[in-house]
Amino acid sequence: MSIGLTLLGLLESGPRHGYDLKRAFDERFGQNRPLHYGQVYSTMSRLLKNGLVEVDGIEHGSGPDRKRYAITEAGVTDVAQWLSQPEAPEPYLQSTLYTKVVLALLTGRDANDLLDVQRSEHLRLMRDLTQQKRTGELADQLICDHALFHLEADLRWLELTAARLGQLAKEVRP
């Protein structure tokens, strides 16, 4: 996800302080990975330098000055272009899990055990996500659905790989 473009998109509804942008981002997109304040301010500094935002006002107080940022026309154009472009599918052609299976076979370890442990971990996470989905709002449900569909695909791959371990072992062992 592009943090800069996401923050720009949040600014389209109106000027905001960095703190407000962080809070809005975390509420909408950062359930499991909230932004750090430093990342917000460094991103806003870069966007300001690139002419995608401007300082809409400065509030002086007892602490540091608080800048309020507004998106520029160039920023609106960048967000519109980003939203109109499809995301490249991520096929994970050489995943860490595949690497572990091959290394287990090459080193004489039990790749079935590795697959069983991974299957258990996937199922545990799926149970957690299903519970979050039951109690969450619509945005949480959609995010959980996305993750669950990916985990289901991973589980299918785990089953297929387990069924083909003998064949894979013959191909990878010297």
Beta strands, then each sheet from edge to edge (+ up, - down):
strand 1: 16-17
strand 2: 53-59
strand 3: 66-71
sheet 1: 1+ 3- 2+
end
